[in-house]
Amino acid sequence: MSAPARLVVRVRPGASRTRVGGRYGDGADATLVVAVSARAVDGAATEAVLGAVAEALGVRPWQVTLVRGRTSRDKMLEIAEPPDDLDVRLAALLGPPAS
């Protein structure tokens, strides 16, 4: 069993469709963008983010929890028992750095 991993994401609530991928920011400080169709009302967007990230990383929904940022667009998530290739999956989701 691997140690939990933490991941910072930038949320775009109210998107036309749910999508995990892309960068917010530049360089090593770039965060993963998670667009969700749910609105930022009563925690609906946060719940949608947790589910979308779990699906994108190939883990069960209960393995992704919110650590910080309940009411913010910037959220820190914790992934319990992350996949061994988490770095590879995140790199693919982030895409190439902007030139």
TASULFEN-V900787 format. One record per residue. RES is the residue in one letter. SS is DSSP state (alpha for helix, beta for strand, coil for the rest). Layout:
res:RES ss:SS
res:RES ss:SS
This chain:
res:M ss:coil
res:S ss:coil
res:A ss:coil
res:P ss:coil
res:A ss:beta
res:R ss:beta
res:L ss:beta
res:V ss:beta
res:V ss:beta
res:R ss:beta
res:V ss:beta
res:R ss:beta
res:P ss:coil
res:G ss:coil
res:A ss:coil
res:S ss:coil
res:R ss:coil
res:T ss:coil
res:R ss:beta
res:V ss:beta
res:G ss:beta
res:G ss:beta
res:R ss:beta
res:Y ss:beta
res:G ss:coil
res:D ss:coil
res:G ss:alpha
res:A ss:alpha
res:D ss:alpha
res:A ss:coil
res:T ss:beta
res:L ss:beta
res:V ss:beta
res:V ss:beta
res:A ss:beta
res:V ss:coil
res:S ss:coil
res:A ss:coil
res:R ss:coil
res:A ss:coil
res:V ss:coil
res:D ss:coil
res:G ss:coil
res:A ss:alpha
res:A ss:alpha
res:T ss:alpha
res:E ss:alpha
res:A ss:alpha
res:V ss:alpha
res:L ss:alpha
res:G ss:alpha
res:A ss:alpha
res:V ss:alpha
res:A ss:alpha
res:E ss:alpha
res:A ss:alpha
res:L ss:alpha
res:G ss:coil
res:V ss:coil
res:R ss:coil
res:P ss:alpha
res:W ss:alpha
res:Q ss:alpha
res:V ss:beta
res:T ss:beta
res:L ss:beta
res:V ss:beta
res:R ss:beta
res:G ss:coil
res:R ss:coil
res:T ss:coil
res:S ss:coil
res:R ss:coil
res:D ss:beta
res:K ss:beta
res:M ss:beta
res:L ss:beta
res:E ss:beta
res:I ss:beta
res:A ss:coil
res:E ss:coil
res:P ss:coil
res:P ss:coil
res:D ss:coil
res:D ss:coil
res:L ss:alpha
res:D ss:alpha
res:V ss:alpha
res:R ss:alpha
res:L ss:alpha
res:A ss:alpha
res:A ss:alpha
res:L ss:alpha
res:L ss:alpha
res:G ss:coil
res:P ss:coil
res:P ss:coil
res:A ss:coil
res:S ss:coil
